[in-house]
Amino acid sequence: MTFPSPAQMPGSRPAPGAAVPAGTDVDPIELSAQIAEITDRIDAIAAEATGDPDDTEAVGAHIAALDATADLVDRAHGLLTDALDRLDRV
């Protein structure tokens, strides 16, 4: 099964690096900063999740780290989806 490329998807999209259309409240610099903050937090969580995989406490820490990472990835997805929705309305 093949999927359409982003260029084949309906709706106008600015080219990478192009200015955001006038009339939108999407601030690409602020959005990039928010995503960078989230990815930095994900990196920090991954760095802290260490230990022997046979150790019950270490496994619990890894599961907690995965849960926190999943929440952060979901938050980043929400930010990006919301920005794309706002751009499509312009």
Buried (B, 14 or more C-beta within 10 A) or exposed (E): EEEEEEEEEEEEEBEEEEEBEEEBEBEBEEBEEBBEEBEEBBEEBBEEBEEEEEEEEBEEBBEEBEEBBEEBEEBBEEBEEEBEEEBEEE
